[in-house]
Amino acid sequence: IIDASTVVAFIKAAEIGLKGDESPIDIEKEKDLIDLLENIKISCAELANLTGRSPLLPMVAIVQKPVSWVNFVTGKKMKIENVDILSKIYASGMMHKAYPVTGCVATGAAARMKGTIVNEIISKKENKNDTLIIGHFSGTIPIEAKGSEIDDEFKLEKAIVYRTARRIMEGYVYI
């Protein structure tokens, strides 16, 4: 469980039976899986002393090494060499179709924190800078994160998120 911008609990996809190529619709069809994710969220809220504070927290990030997946929005196959980690967010009782910026900051912090699931996944991949590329249902999002550990305490020093917008409409206006 990481608290950086928001509270996120990270779990390995394989531990809940996911391969990584599932769409949000595939996951949401599995009532037992959604119930499990909700129970994980509730247990993590209790561990983080969040019970009764916000029904939205913590988010649950399902993480793993990159595998090929299909972009939920465009239908295009995504390339694993373009990402450092795959992560899907469960929040508000459903799978998030993209990747929330607040979750991105927490994932970036977790990537720089030794001993976290996220750090273990990316540590085997050569990373020449502080930028982490997160693959998610609708594409990728980069997060530049830098932190340090002093006396077993992690300090997030920098988190920069690059966000793009998708086109929702195209047309002409005549005046």
Secondary structure, 3 states (H helix, E strand, C coil): CEECCCEEEEEEHHHHCCCCCCCHHHHHHCHHHHHHHHHHHHHHHHHCCCCCCCCCCCEEEEEECCCCEECCCCCCEECHHHCCEEEEEEECCEECCCCCHHHHHHHHHHHHCCCCHHHHHHHCCCCCCCEEEEEECCEEEEEEEEEEEECCEEEEEEEEECCCCCCCCCCCCCC
